[in-house]
């Protein structure tokens, strides 16, 4: 056990973590409505640091109120949030644990926009309604894209000023970056749509903007869905990016200045492959009513989830892709792909995160 690689340090270009146990992005709605943080969040993060994890990746932290996924999650949308995140980092650092802030923007995947976004369509790469919940959205203008790029750069600067150890871009699981990256979602006709190179432009522009803002000595990683499975539930949609697409994006991202990649799967949330597991109707019937006003299909879903005689239909849709894949962690299988192994071999010692 003492020689297990999981307990050995993991070294990136700008960051060394004491072991290879990362608490991935998970949290709850225990912050204030306005995006300011609470002691509850500090206590939550401290528990994992005290337990011995090498690094904590926060839950999604919005870089703009317009792009929050739901209220009551601490944000980093203005300089006034810096002192709170400094307190969180200082507490986590007491246990020799690194703290990586996950910068996020919901795009069209906005569960509850809140009163500030009332009457506003969510910003996205597309104007096509999100197919599962029916979230309405509008394609971002070039000016809005430029503005959002700066939001991410400012968020990274604030994280650095707070004394945190790095940032992660949430470019997976159906959120804004994924909406640009995915061939199943992005239907733009300008320089941010069409070819894979164009679809990756937004992510790469953000990486470069962050490097310009914070320099080259601050840890920067990104989360990506190795395979979209964009039509896992909504089978009439396009499947989205393949693993070959994602490998190429990872190469471009490294060239742009990324230090590591966090491998996930799925292009909407919830997704049959993320989180892995069966669909819990008991939980969803207790909580889904909070989203009834968020999308044009939420009432349909609410009825579907609450009527037990309809459960077999939804279970069939939920499980049809999952049953085609082996039961272990799906991202782990993606990392074992020969193409991924080749990429890791090519980048040995160059700090791409190997999730094996």
C-alpha positions as CSV (number, residue, x, y, z in Angstrom):
1,X,0.0,0.0,0.0
2,X,2.9,2.4,0.8
3,X,4.2,2.1,-2.7
4,X,0.8,2.6,-4.4
5,X,1.2,5.3,-7.1
6,X,-2.0,7.0,-5.9
7,X,-0.1,8.3,-2.8
8,X,2.8,9.6,-4.8
9,X,3.1,13.4,-5.6
10,X,1.6,14.5,-8.9
11,X,3.6,17.3,-10.6
12,X,2.2,19.7,-13.1
13,X,4.2,22.5,-14.7
14,X,3.1,25.0,-12.1
15,X,1.7,22.8,-9.3
16,X,2.7,19.8,-7.2
17,X,0.0,17.9,-5.4
18,X,1.0,15.7,-2.4
19,X,-1.0,12.7,-3.7
20,X,-3.2,11.8,-6.6
21,X,-6.5,11.9,-4.8
22,X,-8.5,14.9,-6.2
23,X,-11.9,15.8,-4.7
24,X,-13.8,16.5,-7.9
25,X,-16.3,19.3,-8.4
26,X,-19.3,18.7,-6.1
27,X,-21.2,20.9,-3.7
28,X,-24.6,22.1,-2.7
29,X,-26.8,25.3,-2.5
30,X,-25.5,26.6,0.8
31,X,-24.1,30.0,-0.2
32,X,-26.0,33.3,-0.3
33,X,-28.3,34.2,-3.1
34,X,-26.2,37.1,-4.3
35,X,-23.2,34.8,-4.8
36,X,-21.3,35.6,-1.6
37,X,-20.0,32.6,0.2
38,X,-20.8,31.2,3.7
39,X,-19.1,29.4,6.5
40,X,-21.0,26.3,5.4
41,X,-18.9,26.1,2.3
42,X,-15.7,26.7,4.2
43,X,-16.6,23.8,6.5
44,X,-17.5,21.6,3.5
45,X,-14.1,22.1,1.8
46,X,-12.2,21.7,5.1
47,X,-13.7,18.2,5.7
48,X,-12.1,16.9,2.5
49,X,-8.8,18.6,3.1
50,X,-8.7,17.3,6.6
51,X,-9.5,13.8,5.3
52,X,-6.3,13.8,3.2
53,X,-7.1,14.6,-0.4
54,X,-4.3,16.1,-2.3
55,X,-6.4,18.7,-4.1
56,X,-9.9,20.0,-4.2
57,X,-11.6,21.1,-7.4
58,X,-14.5,23.4,-6.4
59,X,-18.0,23.1,-7.7
60,X,-18.9,25.4,-10.6
61,X,-18.0,29.0,-9.7
62,X,-19.8,31.5,-12.1
63,X,-17.7,34.2,-13.6
64,X,-20.9,36.2,-14.3
65,X,-24.4,36.3,-12.8
66,X,-25.8,36.0,-16.3
67,X,-24.0,32.7,-16.6
68,X,-24.8,31.1,-13.2
69,X,-26.3,27.7,-13.3
70,X,-28.4,28.4,-10.2
71,X,-28.4,30.8,-7.3
72,X,-26.8,30.0,-3.9
73,X,-23.5,29.0,-5.3
74,X,-20.6,31.2,-4.5
75,X,-19.4,33.2,-7.5
76,X,-16.2,35.0,-8.5
77,X,-17.9,37.6,-10.7
78,X,-16.5,40.7,-9.0
79,X,-13.5,41.7,-6.9
80,X,-15.6,41.8,-3.7
81,X,-15.7,38.0,-3.8
82,X,-11.9,37.7,-3.4
83,X,-11.7,37.9,0.4
84,X,-14.1,35.0,0.8
85,X,-12.2,32.7,-1.5
86,X,-9.0,33.7,0.3
87,X,-10.6,32.4,3.5
88,X,-11.5,29.1,1.9
89,X,-8.0,28.7,0.5
90,X,-6.3,29.5,3.8
91,X,-8.4,26.9,5.6
92,X,-7.7,24.2,3.0
93,X,-4.0,25.0,3.0
94,X,-3.8,24.2,6.7
95,X,-3.9,20.5,5.7
96,X,-1.3,20.8,2.8
97,X,-4.2,20.5,0.3
98,X,-4.3,22.4,-2.9
99,X,-7.4,24.3,-4.0
100,X,-8.4,24.7,-7.6
101,X,-11.3,27.0,-8.5
102,X,-13.6,25.8,-11.3
103,X,-14.6,28.7,-13.4
104,X,-17.9,28.3,-15.1
105,X,-20.6,29.7,-17.3
106,X,-23.9,28.0,-17.8
107,X,-24.6,29.0,-21.3
108,X,-28.1,27.5,-22.1
109,X,-27.7,24.9,-19.4
110,X,-29.2,27.3,-16.8
111,X,-31.3,25.4,-14.3
112,X,-32.5,28.4,-12.3
113,X,-31.5,31.8,-13.6
114,X,-32.8,33.8,-10.7
115,X,-34.5,37.2,-10.7
116,X,-31.5,39.0,-12.3
117,X,-32.0,36.9,-15.4
118,X,-35.8,37.0,-15.4
119,X,-37.0,37.5,-19.0
120,X,-33.5,37.0,-20.5
121,X,-32.7,34.1,-22.7
122,X,-29.5,32.3,-21.7
123,X,-26.4,33.0,-23.8
124,X,-25.0,30.2,-25.8
125,X,-23.2,29.2,-29.0
126,X,-26.6,28.5,-30.5
127,X,-30.2,29.8,-30.5
128,X,-31.6,26.2,-30.5
129,X,-33.5,25.4,-27.4
130,X,-31.9,22.9,-25.1
131,X,-33.7,19.6,-25.9
132,X,-34.2,17.9,-22.5
133,X,-35.5,20.7,-20.2
134,X,-36.3,23.1,-23.0
135,X,-34.1,26.0,-21.8
136,X,-34.4,28.9,-24.2
137,X,-31.2,30.6,-25.4
138,X,-29.7,32.9,-27.9
139,X,-26.5,32.7,-29.9
140,X,-23.9,35.1,-28.5
141,X,-22.7,38.0,-30.6
142,X,-19.0,38.4,-31.2
143,X,-19.1,41.3,-28.7
144,X,-20.7,39.1,-26.1
145,X,-18.1,36.4,-26.7
146,X,-15.3,38.9,-26.3
147,X,-16.9,40.1,-23.1
148,X,-17.3,36.6,-21.7
149,X,-13.7,35.7,-22.5
150,X,-12.6,38.7,-20.3
151,X,-15.0,37.4,-17.5
152,X,-13.0,34.2,-17.4
153,X,-9.7,36.0,-17.4
154,X,-10.9,38.3,-14.6
155,X,-12.1,35.2,-12.6
156,X,-8.6,33.6,-12.9
157,X,-7.0,36.9,-11.8
158,X,-9.2,37.0,-8.7
159,X,-8.5,33.3,-7.9
160,X,-4.8,34.1,-8.0
161,X,-5.2,37.3,-5.9
162,X,-7.1,35.1,-3.4
163,X,-4.0,32.9,-3.1
164,X,-5.6,29.8,-4.6
165,X,-3.5,27.2,-6.4
166,X,-5.1,27.2,-9.8
167,X,-8.2,27.3,-11.9
168,X,-10.2,24.8,-14.0
169,X,-12.4,25.7,-16.9
170,X,-15.6,23.8,-16.9
171,X,-15.7,22.9,-20.6
172,X,-17.7,19.7,-20.2
173,X,-21.1,18.3,-19.4
174,X,-23.2,20.7,-21.5
175,X,-22.2,24.0,-20.2
176,X,-21.0,27.0,-22.2
177,X,-17.6,25.8,-23.4
178,X,-19.2,22.4,-24.3
179,X,-21.9,24.2,-26.3
180,X,-19.2,25.8,-28.4
181,X,-17.0,22.6,-28.7
182,X,-19.8,20.1,-29.5
183,X,-20.6,19.4,-33.2
184,X,-24.0,18.3,-31.9
185,X,-24.8,21.7,-30.4
186,X,-22.8,24.4,-32.1
187,X,-24.5,25.5,-35.3
188,X,-22.8,28.9,-35.8
189,X,-21.7,30.1,-39.2
190,X,-18.9,32.5,-38.1
191,X,-15.3,31.9,-36.9
192,X,-16.7,30.2,-33.7
193,X,-18.6,27.5,-35.5
194,X,-18.3,24.9,-38.2
195,X,-15.0,23.1,-38.2
196,X,-13.5,21.7,-35.0
197,X,-10.8,24.4,-35.1
198,X,-13.5,27.0,-35.1
199,X,-15.6,25.3,-32.4
200,X,-12.5,25.1,-30.1
201,X,-11.7,28.8,-30.7
202,X,-13.7,30.1,-27.7
203,X,-11.9,27.7,-25.2
204,X,-8.5,28.5,-26.7
205,X,-9.2,32.2,-26.6
206,X,-10.1,32.0,-22.9
207,X,-6.9,30.0,-22.1
208,X,-4.8,32.6,-23.9
209,X,-6.6,35.5,-22.2
210,X,-6.1,33.9,-18.8
211,X,-2.4,33.4,-19.5
212,X,-2.2,37.1,-20.6
213,X,-3.9,38.1,-17.3
214,X,-2.1,35.9,-14.8
215,X,1.1,34.9,-16.5
216,X,2.5,31.5,-17.2
217,X,3.3,30.4,-13.6
218,X,-0.3,29.8,-12.4
219,X,-1.9,26.4,-12.7
220,X,-4.6,26.2,-15.4
221,X,-6.5,23.0,-16.4
222,X,-9.8,22.4,-18.2
223,X,-12.5,19.8,-18.0
224,X,-13.7,18.1,-21.2
225,X,-16.2,15.5,-22.2
226,X,-14.0,13.0,-24.0
227,X,-17.2,11.8,-25.8
228,X,-20.4,13.9,-25.9
229,X,-23.1,11.2,-26.3
230,X,-25.2,14.3,-27.0
231,X,-28.1,12.1,-28.1
232,X,-28.1,9.7,-25.1
233,X,-31.6,10.7,-23.9
234,X,-32.8,13.0,-26.7
235,X,-32.1,10.5,-29.4
236,X,-33.2,12.9,-32.2
237,X,-30.2,15.1,-31.5
238,X,-26.7,14.8,-33.2
239,X,-24.2,12.6,-31.2
240,X,-21.6,15.4,-30.9
241,X,-17.9,15.1,-30.5
242,X,-15.9,11.9,-30.7
243,X,-12.8,11.0,-28.7
244,X,-10.7,11.9,-31.7
245,X,-12.1,15.4,-31.7
246,X,-11.4,15.7,-28.0
247,X,-7.8,14.5,-28.4
248,X,-7.2,17.3,-30.9
249,X,-8.8,19.9,-28.7
250,X,-6.5,18.8,-25.8
251,X,-3.4,19.2,-28.0
252,X,-4.5,22.7,-29.0
253,X,-5.3,23.6,-25.4
254,X,-1.9,22.5,-24.2
255,X,-0.3,24.6,-27.0
256,X,-2.4,27.6,-25.8
257,X,-1.2,27.2,-22.2
258,X,-3.2,24.6,-20.4
259,X,-1.4,22.5,-17.8
260,X,-3.8,19.6,-17.4
261,X,-7.0,18.0,-18.6
262,X,-9.9,16.6,-16.4
263,X,-11.7,13.9,-18.4
264,X,-15.5,13.6,-18.1
265,X,-18.3,12.5,-20.4
266,X,-21.7,13.7,-21.6
267,X,-23.0,16.9,-23.1
268,X,-26.0,17.8,-20.9
269,X,-26.9,17.5,-17.2
270,X,-28.2,15.3,-15.9
271,X,-26.8,12.7,-18.3
272,X,-27.1,8.9,-18.2
273,X,-23.3,8.7,-18.1
274,X,-22.8,11.7,-15.7
275,X,-23.4,11.1,-12.9
276,X,-23.2,7.3,-13.5
277,X,-26.1,5.4,-12.0
278,X,-29.8,4.8,-12.3
279,X,-32.3,7.7,-12.4
280,X,-33.7,8.4,-8.9
281,X,-37.3,9.2,-9.3
282,X,-37.8,9.8,-5.6
283,X,-35.2,12.6,-5.6
284,X,-36.2,14.2,-8.8
285,X,-39.9,14.4,-7.8
286,X,-39.0,16.2,-4.7
287,X,-36.7,18.7,-6.4
288,X,-37.7,19.2,-10.0
289,X,-40.6,21.5,-9.2
290,X,-38.0,24.3,-8.6
291,X,-37.2,24.3,-12.3
292,X,-40.8,24.4,-13.6
293,X,-40.5,28.0,-14.9
294,X,-37.0,27.5,-16.3
295,X,-37.7,25.7,-19.6
296,X,-40.5,25.0,-22.0
297,X,-40.2,21.2,-21.5
298,X,-40.0,21.2,-17.7
299,X,-43.7,20.7,-17.1
300,X,-43.7,17.7,-19.4
301,X,-40.7,16.2,-17.5
302,X,-42.4,17.0,-14.1
303,X,-45.4,14.9,-15.2
304,X,-43.2,12.2,-16.5
305,X,-41.2,11.9,-13.3
306,X,-44.2,12.0,-11.0
307,X,-46.3,9.4,-12.7
308,X,-45.0,5.9,-12.0
309,X,-46.7,4.3,-15.0
310,X,-44.4,6.5,-17.2
311,X,-41.2,5.6,-15.4
312,X,-40.5,2.6,-17.7
313,X,-40.5,4.8,-20.7
314,X,-38.0,7.3,-19.2
315,X,-35.9,4.4,-17.8
316,X,-35.7,3.0,-21.3
317,X,-34.4,6.3,-22.7
318,X,-32.1,6.8,-19.8
319,X,-30.5,3.4,-20.0
320,X,-30.3,2.7,-23.7
321,X,-26.8,4.1,-24.2
322,X,-25.5,3.1,-20.8
323,X,-26.3,-0.6,-21.4
324,X,-24.0,-0.5,-24.5
325,X,-21.0,0.3,-22.3
326,X,-19.1,-1.6,-19.6
327,X,-20.1,-0.9,-16.0
328,X,-16.9,0.7,-14.8
329,X,-16.2,4.5,-14.9
330,X,-16.7,5.6,-18.5
331,X,-14.1,8.3,-18.4
332,X,-11.6,5.6,-17.3
333,X,-12.4,3.7,-20.4
334,X,-11.9,6.8,-22.5
335,X,-8.5,7.3,-21.0
336,X,-7.6,3.7,-21.8
337,X,-8.3,4.3,-25.4
338,X,-5.2,3.6,-27.5
339,X,-5.3,7.2,-29.0
340,X,-5.4,8.6,-25.5
341,X,-2.5,6.4,-24.4
342,X,-0.5,7.7,-27.4
343,X,-1.3,11.3,-26.4
344,X,-0.1,10.6,-22.9
345,X,3.1,9.0,-24.1
346,X,3.8,11.9,-26.4
347,X,3.3,14.3,-23.5
348,X,5.1,12.3,-20.8
349,X,6.7,14.8,-18.5
350,X,4.7,17.7,-20.0
351,X,2.0,17.7,-17.3
352,X,-1.2,16.5,-19.1
353,X,-3.3,14.9,-16.3
354,X,-3.3,11.1,-16.7
355,X,-6.5,9.8,-15.2
356,X,-5.5,6.2,-15.2
